[in-house]
Amino acid sequence: MRQPMVLRLHASGIPIDWLTLEEAAVLMSRASEGGVVWADGEAAYRLHGGTSSLTGRQSFIDIPEVIGVSPPVNAMLAFEHTGFNRVLCKYREGLCCAYCGVTVTRQALTIDHILPRSRGGRLSMLNAVACCQRCNSLKGNRTPEEAGMALLLKPFVPTMAEVLYMTRPKTMTPRQLWYLKCQFKNAPLRAYLTEALAA
């Protein structure tokens, strides 16, 4: 079972990333320095510390499911994922081949340039899809139209909320999902995002 994680959002509500309970505890202990601005799910998790030699009591800190932070002024904040990421591309496709629809392990999936590199195609979230090795070999150095292989899954640039959902779909709490799904913009393109909206 995967360790519980805390959803970190910008104070305005834009998702940033997942934190371990320990990372969240460090941020919360520095709240007086301007880190955590708000929290939701006040006592979702409890971390225990050492025992006081004076009182004999063990220290603890309650960790919420979601925290809103005010990051440093120069911190990058993006509504959409920027750049290309192979692992994220595979998760975006729901670990399915974009050409034949077969479910494949993340390790067995390959990345295909829709417009081949040799013909000027750049590696980007809009020009790449995850596919099985068989389909990648069959398509070769051709476009999907030339190879007669229609794309079953249209590529898209995911929002940060979609990125965070894709990487932990079955391990987040309903409260965490609530904060993320209100910022899904590509749900019509993937069944797993549509299903999350209905949850």
ABEGO torsion letter per residue (X at the ends): XBBBBBBBBBAAGBBABBBBAAAAAAAAAAAAAGBBABBBGAAABBBBBBBBAAAGBBBBBBBBABBBBBBBAABBBBABBBEBBAAAAAAAAGGBBAAAGBBBBAAABBBBBABBAAAGBBBBAAABBBBBAAAAAAAEABBAAAAGBBBABBBBBBBAAAAAAAAAAAABBAAAAAAAAAABAAAAABAAAAAAAAX
